[in-house]
Amino acid sequence: MVEPSPGAGRRASVKDVAAAAGVSLGTVSNVLNRPERVSAATRDRVERAMSDLGFVRNESARTLRAGHSSTLAYVMLDAGNPFFTDVAQGIEQVAESAGLSLFLCTSDNRPSREAAHLQHLQQHQAQGVLVTPVDPDSPALDEVVGRGTPLVLIDRAREADDLCSVSVDDELGGRLAVEHLVDLGHTRVAFAGGPLTIGQVRDRYAGAVSAWQDAGLPPEDLTLVPCGALTIAEGRAVGEQLAGIPRKRRPTAVFCANDLIALGLLQQAIGRGWSVPGDLAIVGYDDIVFAGAAAVPLTSVRQPREELGRTAARLVLDESGNPDHRHEHVVFTPALVARASTIG
């Protein structure tokens, strides 16, 4: 029979659980940490006692003994972008399978905020850190690695072989988008995205330029429309800029650096009464779930978002527990998904 709960205001301890279940402290410890060493009947008795007493494991004490917490952490670039939440879902799937929790935070594309998050995660001894960094060469990342915390870059890569990374060939993705538009007969195309200090945007634009050059089209007919951020609001602003260009010179298609810009542009185009794709064809990037569900389903370059997260999580867990771990740079291949915004 389970003994009464500890007095009001006091949390049940391991000692309380042992007394209630009629077992030793070592047995309770094994149930918590090495359950395979305990018979099913004894484990069931201890777990019932924990439940009846409202026992909550002291994670701080466990962390102190193990040298790290049972937590993975992901520092994403922008929590408002579904691309990153899809990546986080992939990470969480692997974390859950390993019996770990996932802590999420966002840098909001600010180096100082990213550095503050990384310092906080080290203080809490995260078992592994995954990050989509503002700058993949940031010294803040080196500090994490230098203190022994496994770290994996997501959607970014480094030239050096000093940590793992998982990314997509964005230059190829940009090439696929523009080749698609050229194949459809467009000879005036705009690239909308920015800032170009973001590596992915820069690579996507480079791929677009390369495909345009290979098609033998005049350089001045591939127009760069700079954006201050990768947001829907910036996409609307792109629409305003295009509306100010005389129709005879206006681009007939736009390749957007991500789907949020593309969705904002699509909204603006429809609001102005433009036909999509008749007056303006639009290609996005990432293929978030909203792309296919838009009023005019959006052609987009697909990235394997959840697989990026799953792969990165497996790499950081391997680095955490495998003394023979070797750093890997995994690069996925994007694919163009053609929909009504270009082939309607």
Secondary structure as UniProt FT lines:
FT   TURN            8..9
FT   HELIX           14..21
FT   HELIX           25..33
FT   HELIX           35..37
FT   HELIX           40..53
FT   HELIX           59..66
FT   STRAND          71..76
FT   TURN            79..80
FT   HELIX           82..97
FT   TURN            98..99
FT   STRAND          101..106
FT   TURN            108..109
FT   HELIX           111..123
FT   TURN            124..125
FT   STRAND          128..131
FT   TURN            136..137
FT   HELIX           139..146
FT   TURN            147..148
FT   STRAND          151..154
FT   STRAND          164..168
FT   HELIX           170..183
FT   TURN            184..185
FT   STRAND          189..193
FT   TURN            196..197
FT   HELIX           199..214
FT   TURN            215..216
FT   HELIX           219..221
FT   STRAND          222..226
FT   HELIX           232..243
FT   TURN            247..249
FT   STRAND          253..256
FT   HELIX           259..271
FT   TURN            272..273
FT   TURN            276..279
FT   STRAND          281..286
FT   HELIX           289..292
FT   STRAND          299..302
FT   HELIX           305..321
FT   TURN            323..324
FT   STRAND          329..332
FT   STRAND          335..337
FT   HELIX           340..343
//
